[in-house]
Amino acid sequence: MRPTLHSAAERPRVSTGIADLDNILGGGLTKDRAYLLEGTPGSGKTTIALQFLLEGARAGEKGLYITLSETAAELREVARSHSWTLDDIELFELVSEDGLDPESEQSILEPSEVELGETIQGVMDCVDRLRPSRVVFDSLSEMRLLAQNSLRYRRQILALKQYFSTRQCTVLMLDDRSSDPGDLQLHSIAHGVITLEQTAQDYGSERRRLRVVKMRGVKYRGGFHDFVIETGGVAVFPRLIAAEHHRAFLGDLVTTGVPALDEMLGGGLTPGTNTLLSGPSGVGKTSTSIRCALSALERGDKAAYYLFDEGRATFLARASAMGMDLEPHLQSGQLAVVQIDPAELSPGEFASWVREAVERDGVTFLAIDSLNAFLQAMPGEKYLLLQMHEMLSYLNQQGIITLLVLGQHGVLGEIRSDVDLSYLSDTIILFRYFEARGRLHKALSVAKSRTTAHETSIREFKLGASGVEVGDPLEDFEGVLSGLPAYRGATPLMPTETAAAGA
């Protein structure tokens, strides 16, 4: 009777123990196949391998860790650092250990003194004795040294793969990529290949990312995905693909909390759109975004505010000084203010935080302050634009009101930005300083709105103890946005705090 053939998609899957990695793999690893997990030392191979075996132990499957490079004591130490125990996992050492007690239960071979064939035979004897469902083989670089030539090495790996396939084992073979980078022998042999990368930054913590290079018969999520090693294991952040996330929502306009600004925007902010607040430092971008966030909180919405520049305490104190007390909303859990160090955070991890805020916490208003610091977390402007495009598309499709703060260089005259995100923005509010009557004033205008018929006027703008104030259109001034206006009429300017006190 001929055996029934199954495609990889129909065959049972096994979990890697990392839910988001399973998501990238389209449901996990195909059962009873051999996979290559490659990466330089320190990239996270051992941690992922242990999570793979521990997940099997939780499911009642027997796991075996075969090590040629690390001792059982070192592996247990790694496990303890994550608060794990390896009591349910068999460890089979193939490393030398001087002075080992001969009565020890642990089997030991010395690769430096035995032939490759004897090492392979030792592995097979162990598997036949234990009959594991999951096996980790660490690592192939020692096998490569024992083989001494590529032909013998390839033959032995093929023999090992064939052996495991007849024993119904799902196998992770680890490799430290110490061979010639152009040598793809292992890639051709393995059923699937996952590559781990670790790169050092000029400043800040190292960044880790993984890529599924190959997975036979399975539709997986391609490209690079950021991940981190934390206490408790590896956390993977799948690359965000906006097209996979759609949600129905109401598109009714909502207020910013400043009636005059609502008028300029053509009625207010539109759910499912993003607004770029652009202008020089200190002009009032963050204060305006705080006012919009407070308005959302007063409607009963949930809000998240991500601070890349300013300290959390300074941010809250500034809001309180302008009559916008956020503390009650923080205490109730309706508002989350998250201070972020861009040197310690990868773009993929930040995107995962945003997704959790939206999908798990029910956030409908979100602010990123500022994009300038977010840029520093990216390897280059090109990648920032791609990252932001996907994130903004995702937020728009979820019906989120998003505010983006972008600081610009200069105070008067020519104003420049680190990066141009204007074409990605649904609405753009420009903030400017201008000089008049020997004083520095502020003005704002709505340069673009894809969803409403916005005003084209330029209005004076002021911050004070009463919050954000927007005046009448500056119809009798020319050149306000250039910073050096010419007065052509009788339109009064908004009173300063000193003048108001004197009045």
C-alpha positions as CSV (number, residue, x, y, z in Angstrom):
1,M,0.0,0.0,0.0
2,R,1.5,3.3,-1.1
3,P,1.9,6.0,1.6
4,T,-0.3,9.1,1.3
5,L,1.6,12.2,0.2
6,H,0.9,15.5,1.8
7,S,2.0,19.0,0.8
8,A,4.0,21.0,3.4
9,A,1.0,23.2,4.0
10,E,-1.2,20.1,4.8
11,R,1.4,18.5,7.1
12,P,1.2,19.1,10.8
13,R,3.0,22.1,12.2
14,V,5.0,22.5,15.3
15,S,5.4,25.7,17.2
16,T,8.8,27.3,17.7
17,G,7.8,28.5,21.1
18,I,7.7,32.1,19.8
19,A,4.3,33.1,18.7
20,D,5.4,35.9,16.4
21,L,8.0,33.7,14.7
22,D,5.3,31.2,14.1
23,N,3.3,34.0,12.5
24,I,6.2,34.8,10.2
25,L,6.5,31.1,9.3
26,G,2.8,30.9,8.4
27,G,1.9,28.7,11.3
28,G,5.2,27.2,12.6
29,L,7.6,24.6,11.3
30,T,6.5,21.7,9.2
31,K,6.8,18.6,11.4
32,D,9.5,16.0,11.0
33,R,11.8,18.1,8.9
34,A,15.4,19.5,9.4
35,Y,15.9,23.3,9.6
36,L,19.0,25.4,9.6
37,L,19.2,28.2,12.1
38,E,22.3,30.3,11.3
39,G,23.8,33.4,12.8
40,T,27.0,34.8,14.2
41,P,27.9,34.1,17.8
42,G,25.6,36.2,20.1
43,S,22.8,36.6,17.6
44,G,20.4,34.4,19.6
45,K,20.6,30.9,18.2
46,T,20.9,29.0,21.5
47,T,18.0,31.0,23.1
48,I,15.6,30.3,20.2
49,A,16.7,26.6,20.2
50,L,15.9,26.3,23.9
51,Q,12.5,27.9,23.4
52,F,11.8,25.4,20.7
53,L,12.6,22.5,23.0
54,L,10.8,24.0,26.0
55,E,7.6,24.5,23.8
56,G,7.8,20.8,22.9
57,A,8.1,19.8,26.6
58,R,5.0,21.9,27.4
59,A,3.2,19.9,24.7
60,G,4.4,16.6,26.1
61,E,7.0,16.0,23.5
62,K,10.5,14.7,24.3
63,G,13.3,17.1,23.4
64,L,17.1,16.5,22.9
65,Y,19.8,19.1,22.8
66,I,23.0,17.7,21.2
67,T,25.9,20.0,21.8
68,L,29.4,19.9,20.3
69,S,30.3,23.5,21.4
70,E,28.8,24.2,24.8
71,T,28.7,22.2,28.0
72,A,25.5,21.2,29.7
73,A,26.5,23.5,32.6
74,E,26.7,26.5,30.2
75,L,23.3,25.6,28.7
76,R,21.7,25.4,32.1
77,E,23.2,28.7,32.9
78,V,21.6,30.3,29.8
79,A,18.3,28.7,30.9
80,R,18.6,30.1,34.4
81,S,19.2,33.6,33.1
82,H,15.7,33.4,31.5
83,S,14.1,31.7,34.6
84,W,13.8,28.4,32.7
85,T,14.6,24.8,33.8
86,L,15.9,22.2,31.5
87,D,14.8,19.2,33.6
88,D,12.4,18.0,30.9
89,I,15.1,18.2,28.2
90,E,17.8,15.7,27.5
91,L,21.3,17.2,27.1
92,F,23.9,15.1,25.2
93,E,27.4,16.6,25.2
94,L,30.0,16.0,22.5
95,V,32.5,18.4,24.0
96,S,35.6,17.6,26.0
97,E,35.5,18.1,29.7
98,D,38.6,17.4,31.7
99,G,38.1,15.6,35.0
100,L,34.6,14.5,34.3
101,D,33.3,11.9,36.7
102,P,33.2,8.6,34.9
103,E,30.1,7.7,36.8
104,S,28.2,10.7,35.5
105,E,25.0,10.1,33.6
106,Q,26.0,12.6,30.9
107,S,27.5,10.9,27.8
108,I,30.8,12.5,26.6
109,L,32.8,12.2,23.5
110,E,35.9,14.2,22.5
111,P,35.7,15.5,18.9
112,S,39.4,16.3,18.8
113,E,40.2,12.6,19.3
114,V,37.6,10.8,17.3
115,E,36.7,10.6,13.7
116,L,33.6,12.3,12.3
117,G,31.9,8.9,11.7
118,E,32.2,8.0,15.3
119,T,30.7,11.4,16.3
120,I,27.8,10.8,14.0
121,Q,27.3,7.3,15.4
122,G,27.2,8.7,18.9
123,V,24.5,11.0,17.9
124,M,22.5,8.3,16.3
125,D,22.8,6.0,19.3
126,C,21.6,8.7,21.5
127,V,18.5,9.4,19.3
128,D,17.7,5.7,19.0
129,R,17.9,5.4,22.8
130,L,15.8,8.5,23.7
131,R,13.4,8.6,20.7
132,P,12.9,12.4,20.9
133,S,10.3,14.4,18.8
134,R,12.4,17.6,18.8
135,V,16.2,17.8,18.4
136,V,18.6,20.6,18.4
137,F,22.1,20.0,16.9
138,D,24.6,22.6,18.1
139,S,26.6,23.2,16.0
140,L,27.5,22.3,12.4
141,S,30.7,24.4,12.5
142,E,32.4,21.7,14.7
143,M,31.2,19.1,12.2
144,R,32.8,21.1,9.4
145,L,36.1,21.0,11.3
146,L,35.9,17.3,11.8
147,A,35.1,16.6,8.2
148,Q,38.1,18.6,6.9
149,N,36.8,18.7,3.4
150,S,33.5,19.9,1.9
151,L,32.6,16.7,0.1
152,R,32.8,14.6,3.3
153,Y,31.0,17.2,5.3
154,R,28.1,17.4,2.8
155,R,27.8,13.6,2.7
156,Q,27.7,13.3,6.5
157,I,25.1,16.1,6.8
158,L,22.9,14.4,4.2
159,A,23.2,11.1,6.0
160,L,22.3,12.8,9.3
161,K,19.3,14.5,7.7
162,Q,18.1,11.2,6.2
163,Y,18.5,9.5,9.5
164,F,16.4,12.1,11.4
165,S,13.7,12.0,8.8
166,T,13.2,8.3,9.4
167,R,13.0,8.9,13.2
168,Q,10.1,11.4,13.0
169,C,12.2,14.2,14.5
170,T,11.8,18.0,13.9
171,V,15.4,19.2,13.9
172,L,17.0,22.6,14.3
173,M,20.6,22.5,13.1
174,L,22.6,25.5,14.4
175,D,25.5,27.1,12.5
176,D,27.7,30.1,13.4
177,R,28.3,31.0,9.7
178,S,32.1,30.5,10.1
179,S,32.3,29.0,6.6
180,D,32.8,30.8,3.4
181,P,29.9,33.2,3.0
182,G,29.4,31.9,-0.5
183,D,29.1,28.3,0.6
184,L,25.4,27.5,0.4
185,Q,25.6,23.7,0.9
186,L,23.6,23.8,4.1
187,H,20.9,26.0,2.5
188,S,20.4,23.4,-0.3
189,I,20.2,20.5,2.2
190,A,17.9,22.0,4.8
191,H,14.1,22.0,4.5
192,G,14.1,25.6,5.7
193,V,16.6,28.3,6.6
194,I,16.3,31.1,9.2
195,T,19.2,33.7,9.3
196,L,19.8,35.8,12.4
197,E,21.8,39.0,12.2
198,Q,23.3,41.2,14.9
199,T,24.7,44.7,14.1
200,A,26.4,47.2,16.3
201,Q,25.3,50.8,16.2
202,D,27.7,53.8,16.5
203,Y,25.7,54.6,19.6
204,G,23.2,52.7,21.6
205,S,22.5,49.0,21.9
206,E,23.0,46.5,19.1
207,R,20.2,45.6,16.8
208,R,19.1,42.1,16.0
209,R,16.9,41.0,13.1
210,L,16.0,37.7,11.4
211,R,15.0,36.6,7.9
212,V,13.4,33.4,6.6
213,V,15.6,32.7,3.6
214,K,13.9,29.5,2.6
215,M,10.9,27.4,3.7
216,R,9.9,24.6,1.3
217,G,6.2,24.4,0.5
218,V,5.2,27.2,2.9
219,K,4.1,30.7,2.3
220,Y,6.0,32.8,4.9
221,R,6.4,36.5,5.6
222,G,9.6,37.6,3.8
223,G,12.0,40.4,4.6
224,F,13.8,41.3,7.8
225,H,12.0,41.3,11.1
226,D,13.5,42.9,14.3
227,F,13.8,40.9,17.4
228,V,15.3,41.3,20.9
229,I,16.6,38.9,23.6
230,E,14.9,39.7,26.9
231,T,14.7,37.9,30.2
232,G,12.2,35.2,29.3
233,G,13.4,34.6,25.8
234,V,13.4,36.0,22.3
235,A,10.7,38.5,21.3
236,V,10.2,38.8,17.5
237,F,8.5,41.8,15.9
238,P,7.0,40.8,12.5
239,R,7.3,43.4,9.8
240,L,4.2,45.4,9.6
241,I,2.2,45.0,6.4
242,A,-0.7,47.5,6.4
243,A,-2.7,45.8,3.7
244,E,-3.4,42.9,6.1
245,H,-5.2,45.1,8.6
246,H,-8.6,46.6,7.9
247,R,-11.3,47.7,10.2
248,A,-14.6,49.6,9.8
249,F,-14.9,52.9,11.6
250,L,-17.0,56.1,11.7
251,G,-15.5,59.1,9.9
252,D,-17.2,61.9,11.7
253,L,-15.1,65.0,12.3
254,V,-13.9,65.5,15.9
255,T,-12.8,68.7,17.5
256,T,-9.3,69.7,18.4
257,G,-10.5,71.5,21.4
258,V,-9.7,74.9,19.8
259,P,-12.8,76.2,17.8
260,A,-10.7,78.5,15.6
261,L,-8.3,75.7,14.7
262,D,-11.4,73.5,13.9
263,E,-12.5,76.2,11.4
264,M,-9.1,76.3,9.8
265,L,-9.2,72.5,9.4
266,G,-12.6,72.6,7.8
267,G,-14.5,71.2,10.8
268,G,-11.9,69.4,12.8
269,L,-9.8,66.2,12.7
270,T,-10.9,63.2,10.6
271,P,-10.7,59.7,12.0
272,G,-8.5,57.5,9.9
273,T,-6.1,60.3,8.9
274,N,-2.8,61.6,10.1
275,T,-1.9,65.3,10.7
276,L,1.7,66.6,10.5
277,L,2.5,69.5,12.8
278,S,5.6,71.1,11.3
279,G,7.6,74.1,12.5
280,P,10.7,75.3,14.4
281,S,11.5,74.5,18.0
282,G,9.4,76.1,20.7
283,V,6.7,77.4,18.3
284,G,3.8,75.4,19.9
285,K,3.6,72.0,18.0
286,T,3.7,69.8,21.1
287,S,1.3,72.1,23.0
288,T,-1.2,71.9,20.2
289,S,-0.9,68.1,20.0
290,I,-1.5,68.0,23.8
291,R,-4.7,70.1,23.4
292,C,-5.9,67.7,20.7
293,A,-5.1,64.7,22.9
294,L,-7.0,66.2,25.8
295,S,-10.0,66.8,23.6
296,A,-10.0,63.1,22.6
297,L,-9.8,62.1,26.3
298,E,-12.7,64.4,27.2
299,R,-14.7,62.6,24.5
300,G,-14.0,59.3,26.3
301,D,-11.4,58.0,23.8
302,K,-8.2,56.3,24.7
303,A,-4.9,58.0,23.7
304,A,-1.2,57.1,23.5
305,Y,1.5,59.8,23.4
306,Y,5.0,58.7,22.4
307,L,7.8,61.0,23.5
308,F,11.1,60.7,21.6
309,D,12.5,64.1,22.6
310,E,11.1,65.4,25.8
311,G,11.1,63.9,29.3
312,R,7.8,62.6,30.6
313,A,7.9,64.7,33.8
314,T,8.7,67.9,31.8
315,F,5.9,67.0,29.3
316,L,3.3,66.6,32.0
317,A,4.5,69.8,33.9
318,R,4.3,71.8,30.7
319,A,0.7,70.6,30.0
320,S,-0.4,71.4,33.6
321,A,1.1,74.9,33.4
322,M,-1.1,75.7,30.4
323,G,-4.3,74.5,32.1
324,M,-4.2,71.0,30.5
325,D,-4.0,68.6,33.4
326,L,-3.3,65.1,32.1
327,E,-2.8,63.4,35.4
328,P,-6.4,62.2,36.0
329,H,-6.4,60.5,32.6
330,L,-3.0,58.8,33.4
331,Q,-4.4,57.5,36.7
332,S,-7.5,56.1,35.0
333,G,-5.5,54.4,32.3
334,Q,-7.3,56.3,29.6
335,L,-3.9,57.9,28.6
336,A,-0.5,56.4,28.1
337,V,2.5,58.7,27.9
338,V,5.5,56.6,26.9
339,Q,9.0,58.1,27.0
340,I,11.3,56.4,24.4
341,D,15.0,56.3,24.0
342,P,15.5,55.9,20.2
343,A,19.0,54.6,20.8
344,E,17.6,51.6,22.6
345,L,14.6,50.8,20.4
346,S,14.4,49.2,17.0
347,P,11.8,50.4,14.4
348,G,10.1,47.0,14.4
349,E,9.7,47.0,18.2
350,F,8.1,50.5,18.1
351,A,5.7,49.3,15.4
352,S,4.7,46.4,17.6
353,W,4.1,48.8,20.5
354,V,1.8,50.9,18.3
355,R,-0.1,47.7,17.2
356,E,-0.6,46.6,20.8
357,A,-1.9,50.1,21.8
358,V,-4.4,50.0,19.0
359,E,-5.5,46.3,19.0
360,R,-5.1,45.4,22.7
361,D,-5.6,48.7,24.5
362,G,-8.2,50.2,22.2
363,V,-6.3,53.5,21.6
364,T,-8.1,55.7,19.0
365,F,-5.8,58.8,19.3
366,L,-2.0,58.5,18.9
367,A,0.8,61.1,18.8
368,I,4.5,60.7,17.9
369,D,6.7,63.5,19.2
370,S,8.9,63.9,17.3
371,L,9.8,62.4,14.0
372,N,13.3,63.9,14.1
373,A,14.3,61.6,17.0
374,F,12.5,58.7,15.4
375,L,14.7,59.3,12.4
376,Q,17.8,58.6,14.5
377,A,16.5,55.1,15.3
378,M,16.5,54.3,11.6
379,P,19.4,53.2,9.4
380,G,18.6,55.8,6.8
381,E,16.0,58.2,5.4
382,K,14.9,55.7,2.8
383,Y,13.9,53.2,5.5
384,L,12.3,55.8,7.6
385,L,9.9,56.7,4.8
386,L,9.1,53.0,4.1
387,Q,8.5,52.4,7.8
388,M,6.4,55.4,8.3
389,H,4.3,54.7,5.2
390,E,3.4,51.3,6.5
391,M,2.7,52.5,10.0
392,L,0.6,55.4,8.9
393,S,-1.4,53.3,6.4
394,Y,-2.0,50.8,9.2
395,L,-3.2,53.5,11.6
396,N,-5.4,55.1,8.9
397,Q,-7.1,51.7,8.2
398,Q,-7.7,51.3,11.9
399,G,-9.6,54.6,12.1
400,I,-6.9,56.2,14.3
401,I,-6.4,59.9,14.6
402,T,-2.6,60.3,14.4
403,L,-0.6,63.4,15.1
404,L,3.0,63.6,13.9
405,V,5.3,66.4,15.3
406,L,8.2,67.4,13.0
407,G,10.8,69.9,14.2
408,Q,12.4,72.1,11.6
409,H,15.7,74.0,11.5
410,G,15.8,77.7,11.7
411,V,13.6,80.4,13.4
412,L,13.0,83.1,10.8
413,G,13.6,83.1,7.1
414,E,14.5,79.7,5.5
415,I,13.1,76.7,7.3
416,R,14.5,73.2,6.6
417,S,13.5,69.7,7.7
418,D,15.6,66.6,8.2
419,V,13.2,64.6,6.1
420,D,10.2,65.5,4.0
421,L,7.1,63.5,5.1
422,S,4.6,66.0,3.6
423,Y,3.4,63.7,0.8
424,L,2.7,60.9,3.4
425,S,0.5,63.3,5.5
426,D,-3.2,63.7,5.1
427,T,-3.2,67.1,6.8
428,I,-0.3,69.6,7.3
429,I,-0.4,72.4,9.8
430,L,2.5,74.8,9.5
431,F,3.8,76.8,12.5
432,R,6.0,79.8,12.0
433,Y,7.6,82.7,14.0
434,F,7.3,86.2,12.6
435,E,8.6,89.6,13.8
436,A,6.2,92.6,14.1
437,R,6.4,95.8,16.2
438,G,9.6,94.7,17.8
439,R,8.2,91.4,19.1
440,L,8.4,87.8,18.1
441,H,4.9,86.4,17.3
442,K,3.6,83.0,16.2
443,A,1.4,82.1,13.3
444,L,-0.1,78.9,11.9
445,S,-1.8,77.8,8.7
446,V,-3.3,74.6,7.2
447,A,-1.3,73.9,4.1
448,K,-3.1,70.7,3.1
449,S,-6.1,68.5,3.9
450,R,-7.2,65.5,1.9
451,T,-10.6,65.1,3.6
452,T,-12.0,68.6,4.2
453,A,-12.2,72.0,2.6
454,H,-9.7,73.8,4.8
455,E,-9.0,77.5,5.3
456,T,-6.1,79.0,3.3
457,S,-5.7,81.9,5.8
458,I,-2.8,82.5,8.1
459,R,-3.7,83.2,11.8
460,E,-1.8,84.3,14.8
461,F,-1.3,81.7,17.4
462,K,-0.5,82.1,21.1
463,L,0.3,79.9,24.1
464,G,-0.5,80.9,27.7
465,A,-1.9,79.9,31.0
466,S,-5.3,79.4,29.4
467,G,-3.9,77.0,26.9
468,V,-3.8,77.3,23.1
469,E,-5.4,80.4,21.4
470,V,-5.8,81.1,17.7
471,G,-6.6,84.6,16.5
472,D,-8.2,86.1,13.5
473,P,-6.7,85.8,10.0
474,L,-3.7,88.1,9.4
475,E,-5.3,89.6,6.3
476,D,-3.3,92.9,6.5
477,F,0.1,91.2,6.7
478,E,2.2,89.9,3.8
479,G,5.2,87.6,4.1
480,V,4.2,86.1,7.5
481,L,5.5,82.6,6.6
482,S,8.8,84.0,5.6
483,G,9.2,85.5,9.1
484,L,9.5,89.1,7.9
485,P,6.0,90.4,7.2
486,A,5.0,93.8,5.8
487,Y,2.0,95.5,7.5
488,R,-0.6,96.6,4.9
489,G,-3.7,97.5,7.0
490,A,-5.4,97.7,10.4
491,T,-5.8,94.1,11.6
492,P,-4.8,94.1,15.3
493,L,-2.4,91.5,16.7
494,M,-3.4,89.4,19.6
495,P,-2.5,91.1,23.0
496,T,0.7,89.8,24.7
497,E,0.5,88.6,28.3
498,T,2.1,91.9,29.5
499,A,-0.4,94.0,27.6
500,A,-3.3,92.0,28.8
501,A,-2.2,92.3,32.4
502,G,-1.9,96.1,32.0
503,A,-5.3,96.3,30.5
